[in-house]
């Protein structure tokens, strides 16, 4: 990983010049640009490229050929998307990109768009193809080097490329798709009808490496060490001798940011921890101990539990909960920063997925609608007041979660923070369905503690992406001590995932489930039933709200 690159938005070209001039030439020349056509896998493509230690960035599909020429990436990838290329108003890329002489890989919709714009034909397929398909390779060179014959490719398309443009040849096919992979070797244009970025495509990473290294001739310069070194320089250069305030949540993102900022500017940094009352059992105390006592990083504790609880009193809609919690956080933050300040900069732990998913770069210029659908609001991007008094410092805004963990380990964060399961900003408030009350918070906090305690004792904490409890706003009849009970059920949610974008429910050993359920019913007052969630993402989300 190297120093972050600016986000390119064709909506505001006048703001790009200064940022572009600040790039180092080696960063510019090693970049792979991904034009996003609304695919839910666009971020995943970027992550897969970064796994090869080459920098990648997701840009709007409306980025022009001139802007791409300014960026001068080593390669361009056109993502998939939900549209058909022959639909009226379907997103199109600038047709001049084919003349840039830069290697281009079209994925699914991106391949179909390449075929259509270069003179081929795309039509509705007689039979769609979804899920696993065996790949039969005709040309095992260039793009498909080291991709094994009959390896599984992950398909998700209802359209098919019938006639290929002049100069293109077939590289591979499947039973239902004659043109599963194509190429114009002379112009270095490639297309695949499947998704090489998903884990289900067995030769996907090999294909991506072929494109990045052999076709685009990239060098592996995107390393953790380089990122840390360059970030420290950039932070010191930007901040100078000014004071910086950081809102610390205790998660890996804000904790990594705090360690990185403190390493860069020392006592110029003040961390503020706002205890909103929605954290897990013992976490506020543990956080203060680690930062204040163990590492001597300045941290101010702010108790605001009653204020936040009052804000969500009687509120049942999950988005309204998030909005109210976010709004109250800003109010408390502003009050306390005025008391502690003045501060010149605010450090935020914004990550790259937050930037992509909260951006407006994929708004259709005709309809005003987003190409990619927003599932839920993000608390780091777009939640700040317009009259914010601080300048922002966001050193992590070009990193994915797994990259943040690598940085965290390299700068000495305790493993208990580095490997901490993801935890939502609104905390337990969105793991309590319906109204949040003190009673429900106490019940869920105790149940969640049992889950974490038991999987840690069994040495299984790291077997799960997340493992947590959810409290439902219903009650059921039970029998305890020969007496009838009428109490809450607890839902256990154990998830396996690589990145949180897609997830599967964990096949937990029955003995572990039994132990957790028994402990919760026996130890947590107000609970008489425990159930297990066996829903993957999609169709569900990881969190219940």
C-alpha angles and dihedrals in degrees: 000000000000133000114312120269123221120261110250117220119178088205091073110030093158090067094055104069099075093044092049092050089055095061120105112238094239092054092050093049096050098050126115110206119210117202107210118219094177101282117155085221099058092100089048091056088054091049093049091053091049089053085067087057092250121124118245134178135192114232133179117272085237092067104126128233089246092055091047089050089054091051090045098200121190090234144000129220123196109210129219122260145185097254134086114238091230094054117111108260094012111160114266131191124226104280090217091073089081088065097052094089090231117132111256131196119194117202119202103305087020091057092047091050090050091052094047097046093047094053106272128119131252122189141166107284120240087229124023119220122221129167128001123006132169114246117223109200123214098171115032094184134096107356096020100042109140092007103130124233113261092012115154119264123189111236129194112163142112096188129071137201106239107173117030122218119257114287096023125120134189116259099177144354141195130212092270101026119058092184101047092142128015139176145187097203095187093056093034092236118147136177137188126190092205133064111258091178096069121085091237090070100084097200095035099108091046089053092050091048090051091053095044100042109023102030102031095031093222124172120225098245099136100099135150093240093052092048094052094046094048093042093054090052093047093048093050092046093050100040100037109174095334126121122255130203122204127190104219119204100173094244123123093259100055092035092053089047091051093051092046093048093046090049089053103041108009116195092012085080124083119186120206121200114196111198103209093175096247099099127109124270113293095357100117091051093046092049093053091048094052098046103033103033105025103037102017093228109157109253131171118206116216119189110208104148097127093049094053095043090053090052093058096039108133093000116132104164109097096215090049089051090052092047094050094045091048092047093049090047090057092049093050091043093052093047094050095042089054089051094048100034171028096201127176100198138037117208114212129189094220113159130206096255088055090053094048097044095044096044125105094216092110099054111130106243092215103044101023089229126131117251091213116050119239109230100185138345123270119227099213102050123056095359097099121099117258092236094055109161095208133079111232128243112191109166094164099051093107096050133094120220095261090051090051090055090052090051091046093055092046093056096045109261114164111261092237088067096038094053096036112134114253111271124193120246093239087051122197090353090083093042088061106074112218124359119010116225135169090250093053092046091054091048094049094042091055093045092048090051090056090053094050094041095051099046088048092051090050091050091241102113093107093046090079134060086211135355119182148135130254126201117217123212093235136082132219136197120258142161122238123167091354089301130113115249131194107195146139126284121228120215118211114213116191116174137187117201143141098220110356092251091102124012143178129211112255122249093229119191111260091232091059092048090049093050093049093045092048093049094048094050092045099040105032115072113219098032125100103158137048124194133180126232112226098179122121128210109278115055090030129034122239093245118052093226 
